């Protein structure tokens, strides 16, 4: 049971990290695009 719970935490952590990186890169792309124009 405890092992399953830690697996879920790990999955959520990885998902949040991926989402954060995705948002960061999207924001960065938008800033670069705005600077170019």
Secondary structure, 3 states (H helix, E strand, C coil): CHHHHHHHHHHHHHHHHHHHHHHHHHHHHHHHHHHHC
